[in-house]
């Protein structure tokens, strides 16, 4: 099951930031001209395939609603639900009860934790009600700590200001079952009232991640967000051809039920996710031009790919396809040399414009010389895939990339 819904808690007052939040809710503070902190969280979530994003707003909720309600980002729809009366984070969640999917992500709107969200959401089970993303840090005095045994959270320990001890903390991102509403007694806090009960009942899991973590709730950490976060949005991209690289090419493959993954392909995508790459598919689809299938069927095929990837905690950030061909039987798709059709670099160049990509660290993997030529013309490295194990190919590329960076 692929979790598609993500909620953000954006109702806090942010009093520790003083005058910065006197007239602006904390998540809406700009960390660069035209870039709000919340924009970063939404973009990171939407690109990983969470198509239904809900913002739970309270303090200055009208500002959140005016900016985000009804907007779209990377294919995700954004809805704002305003809390009429403050009732804690548990109350904010109850307010959205009729909109909740059986499983969803819930995250704080004032902290950034960079990790593969799909990994956290893989394999939801009736054996637990929630799963926390955990981070090991050197000083837990500001946060309190989480005690874990195996994959279970067993206890929470209060923060001890001034006592700098290493430990594991909650990273403010949770996979939750809608069953959590059964534990809500308003007003209440999800973190301090509900999670300890779930831990006591043995239905709260935890998973450790090592990514960049920043809670921007203090003046000094907000300044850190301004100095560090905008540049972190720029990442390398792995461009992947589709047929013959990700899936077996049976000739104009387009039906979801005909999807057969190449050896190591899903694992290769996961490896790239974990390595911090945007994973972008660029595929010629002449079958559309020849009338064998339409573009909607391409979308359905790609949706099936995302479902399969989600099972192992992986995702593809974007799909670009070219339906044009010089010998098209469908008139609207007839083009003698369309700029998107590989070996032309149009799809790659479009992605470079639309995503914050570090070109010099990016590459393309394809099974044809036309794929590599498209990459070369776009200014990125190319690697030919011979039909072996894609994970092994990716591991080799990453090893060479890391080695080159170290020289």
CORRA-V555346 format. One record per pair of residues at least 6 apart in sequence whose C-alpha atoms are under 7 Angstrom apart, sorted by the first residue. I is the first residue (numbers start at 0). J is the second residue. Records with the same first field share a line. If there is no record, write none. Layout:
BEGIN
I=J + J
END
This chain:
BEGIN
0=310
1=306 + 309
2=102 + 103 + 120
3=48 + 49 + 50 + 51 + 103
4=49 + 50 + 51 + 52 + 100 + 103 + 104
5=49 + 51 + 52 + 53 + 103 + 104 + 105
6=52 + 53 + 54 + 55 + 104 + 105 + 106
7=53 + 54 + 55 + 105 + 106 + 107 + 108
8=54 + 55 + 56 + 106 + 107 + 108
9=26 + 54 + 55 + 56 + 57 + 107 + 108
10=55 + 56 + 57 + 58 + 60
11=57 + 58
12=24 + 25 + 58
13=20 + 25 + 216
14=20
15=216 + 217
16=216 + 217 + 218
23=59
24=58 + 59
25=109
26=36 + 37 + 108 + 109
27=35 + 36 + 37
28=35 + 36
29=35 + 36
30=36 + 224 + 225
31=225 + 229
37=108
40=111
42=72
45=72 + 73 + 75
46=73 + 316
47=314 + 316
49=75
50=74 + 75 + 76
51=75 + 76 + 77
52=75 + 76 + 77 + 78
53=77 + 78 + 79
54=78 + 79 + 80
55=79 + 80 + 81 + 91
56=63 + 79 + 80 + 81 + 82
57=81 + 82 + 85
60=81
64=79
67=77
68=77 + 78 + 79
69=76 + 77 + 78
70=76 + 77
71=77
80=95
82=91 + 94
86=185 + 186 + 187
87=186 + 187 + 188
88=187 + 188 + 189
89=183 + 185 + 186 + 187 + 188 + 189
90=185 + 186 + 187
93=180
99=177
100=177
101=176 + 177
102=175 + 176 + 177
103=174 + 175 + 176
104=173 + 174 + 175
105=172 + 173 + 174
106=171 + 172 + 173
107=171 + 172
109=214 + 215 + 216
110=213 + 214 + 215
111=212 + 213 + 214
112=170 + 210 + 211 + 212 + 213
113=210 + 211 + 212
114=208 + 210
115=272 + 273
117=309 + 312 + 313 + 314
118=312 + 313
119=132 + 174
120=174 + 312
121=309 + 310 + 311 + 312
122=310
126=202
127=202 + 203 + 204
128=175 + 176 + 178 + 179 + 202 + 203
129=173 + 174 + 175 + 176 + 202 + 203 + 204
130=173 + 174 + 175 + 203 + 204 + 205
131=169 + 172 + 173 + 174 + 204 + 205 + 206
132=169 + 170 + 172 + 173 + 205 + 206 + 207 + 208
133=167 + 168 + 169 + 170 + 205 + 206 + 207 + 208
134=167 + 168 + 169 + 170 + 207 + 208 + 209
135=166 + 167 + 168
136=165 + 166 + 167
137=164 + 165 + 166
138=163 + 164 + 165
139=158 + 163 + 164 + 165 + 166 + 168
140=158 + 159 + 160 + 161 + 162 + 163 + 164
141=158 + 160
142=158 + 168
143=156 + 157 + 158 + 159 + 168
144=155 + 156 + 157 + 158 + 166 + 167 + 168
145=152 + 154 + 155 + 156 + 167 + 168 + 169
146=152 + 153 + 154 + 155
147=153
150=204 + 205 + 206
151=203 + 204 + 205
152=198 + 203 + 204 + 205
153=198 + 199
154=195 + 198
155=195
182=193
183=193
197=203
214=220
215=221 + 224
232=355
233=355 + 356 + 357
234=275 + 276 + 277 + 355 + 356 + 357
235=276 + 277 + 356 + 357 + 358 + 360 + 361
236=276 + 277 + 278 + 279 + 356 + 361 + 362
237=276 + 277 + 278 + 279 + 361 + 362 + 363
238=278 + 279 + 280 + 281 + 362 + 363 + 364
239=279 + 280 + 281 + 363 + 364 + 365
240=280 + 281 + 282 + 364 + 365
241=280 + 281 + 282
242=248
243=366
244=261 + 365 + 366 + 384
245=260 + 261 + 264
246=258 + 259 + 260 + 261
247=259 + 260 + 261
251=286
253=296 + 297 + 300
254=300
255=299 + 300 + 303
262=387 + 388 + 389
263=388 + 389 + 390
264=389 + 390
265=308
266=390
267=389 + 390 + 393
268=313 + 314
269=312 + 313
271=278
272=313
277=316
278=315 + 316 + 317
279=315 + 316 + 317 + 318
280=317 + 318 + 319
281=318 + 319 + 320 + 346
282=319 + 320 + 321
283=320 + 321 + 322 + 340 + 341
284=320 + 321 + 322
285=322 + 323 + 324
286=292
287=293 + 294 + 322
288=322 + 323 + 324 + 327 + 328 + 329 + 332 + 333
289=327 + 328 + 329
290=328 + 329
305=314 + 315
308=314
319=346
321=339 + 340
322=332
323=332 + 333 + 334 + 337 + 340
324=332 + 333 + 334 + 335
325=333 + 334 + 335 + 336
326=333
327=333
338=344 + 345
339=345 + 346
341=369 + 370 + 373
342=369 + 370 + 372 + 373
343=373
344=373 + 374 + 376 + 377
347=377
348=377
358=379
359=379
361=379 + 380
362=379 + 380 + 381
363=371 + 374 + 380 + 381 + 382
364=381 + 382 + 383 + 384
365=371 + 382 + 383 + 384
366=383 + 384 + 385
367=383
371=381 + 382
374=380 + 381
375=381
END
